[in-house]
Amino acid sequence: MRIAMIGTGYVGLVSGACFAEFGSTVTCVDRNAEKIEQLRRGEIPMYEPGLEDLVERGVRSGRLRFTTDLPGAVADADAVFLAVGTPSRRGDGHADLRYVEAAAMDVARALRGYTVIVTKSTVPVGTGRRVAALVRETNPDAAFDVASNPEFLREGSAIGDFMRPDRVVIGCETDRARDVLRELYRPLFLMETPIVMTSLETAELTKYAANAFLATKITFINEIADLCEKLGADVQDVARGMGLDGRIGKKFLHAGPGYGGSCFPKDTLALARTAQDVGSPVRLVETVVQINDRRKGAMAGRIMSACGGTVRGKTIAVLGVAFKPNTDDMRDAPSLSIIPALQDAGAHVKAFDPAAMPEGEPLLPGVEWCTDPYATATGAHAVALLTEWNEFRGLDLERLGSAMAQRIFVDLRNVYRPEAVRAQGFTYTSVGRA
């Protein structure tokens, strides 16, 4: 099978490399010539474990290539995937579909034979119909079908999620399109992966509904964490007791500073706006968005409280600025709210992240970037752990404390056992634990 992948961002690059690993011939297309040259040199523009090796293997096999020539890539393709960005539209929170629509028209002009055009980007319900209309308007003679195939990739484990998914959701309406997509996903059929065939609208909504539900689980356990602190309970034990219930499950029940990243913030907002527009508001999701926004600011207050109520004139060491471990993604990361709030309160902030410092530096002016956790802690009045990288799970607490001006540890990810940290002379603060 021959695939054209339009867009070499996170979703497009991971999906293209994985399809090449499955045996398809994949051409990844991007307008950014510098980015294409970078990929041809084997330089990966984002941090994702295993992706560099996967891309190198695909290029070496001849099944994966990169180009700025969209017409050439589309002309011979059996399927064209639209994997361009859909950021929140400034002002109203709706998904911005300019890039999807522009790509659809470019693809329409390049079509030469029957092709399945697949929206891989997360798009509002109705986008598939809009893409089909644009293609017909641009090229009335085109032979094509439109399908929706939402991605469910977690940053930090995206390759495993693609190769061994819980399910694949495909929305399309003709047998011919289904046959093409079944052939593309044939390796997963052989592994008996559930393939959910639906309408276009159902596939588009499934993606938003899944992300909104996971964001709700995170927000729920964060609210319970606050209640635990008031009542003297332990949120980790509560989450364990809940998660063992098969109807609930243990995933996404980890209290912390709130969700961030490329999906949950924009997708919950877009779903809420879409629901309002059609007169069927999702009040639960609207509340989740509001609670999560407030929580990030509240975490800065927690650090200040641990420092005696003020951080003016103090140095705060921040461990981790990415929104989660195993990624350099800074989109809507809690650090983008917490660190400026500390700076506004008069603190000097030092920070270290194993992967996200190049991304974080232009977003967090005034931060002193360091080479490792111990350099970050040197002279600090408090350490705040914001991202649960494995590098931070086994710190030498005695060495850390010896380097600090004051032994205060604020663990916003509940990585450490309170008694172990306090035994090293620290004042220890965590989330949802008495």
Number of C-alpha atoms within 10 A of each C-alpha: 15 20 26 29 30 30 24 24 16 20 22 25 24 20 25 29 29 23 24 25 19 17 16 20 21 29 27 28 26 21 14 12 14 11 19 20 14 13 22 16 10 14 14 17 14 17 17 20 16 13 20 18 13 17 26 18 16 23 19 11 14 11 22 24 23 23 20 19 14 21 17 15 25 29 18 18 24 20 26 29 29 26 29 26 21 21 20 17 14 9 6 11 19 21 22 18 20 14 15 23 18 14 19 26 19 16 24 27 17 18 23 16 15 17 24 23 27 26 27 23 23 28 26 22 19 13 19 24 14 15 23 19 16 17 26 16 13 16 16 12 13 18 15 21 20 25 32 28 23 23 21 21 18 15 23 19 15 23 21 14 16 20 16 13 17 11 15 20 21 23 24 25 15 12 9 15 22 18 11 16 20 15 13 20 18 14 15 20 14 8 9 10 16 13 16 11 17 17 15 22 18 17 24 28 17 15 21 24 16 15 19 25 17 16 24 24 20 22 27 18 22 24 17 18 26 17 16 19 16 12 12 11 17 17 26 19 11 16 20 15 12 15 16 11 10 8 8 11 14 16 12 18 23 22 26 24 28 24 25 24 19 18 22 21 23 25 27 24 23 23 26 24 19 18 16 14 10 8 8 10 15 15 12 12 20 18 14 21 22 12 17 24 19 13 21 23 21 16 25 22 19 17 26 21 13 18 21 8 11 16 23 15 12 21 25 29 31 28 28 25 31 30 27 21 21 20 21 23 26 21 18 21 24 28 27 20 19 23 26 20 19 24 21 11 17 15 20 20 22 24 27 24 25 20 20 21 22 11 16 24 15 10 13 17 11 14 20 14 19 19 12 15 23 21 18 25 30 23 19 24 22 29 29 22 23 27 26 21 19 12 14 18 11 9 13 12 19 14 13 19 25 15 18 22 15 21 24 24 25 25 23 23 17 21 16 16 11 18 10 12 19 16 11 16 14 20 17 20 22 25 24 26 20 16
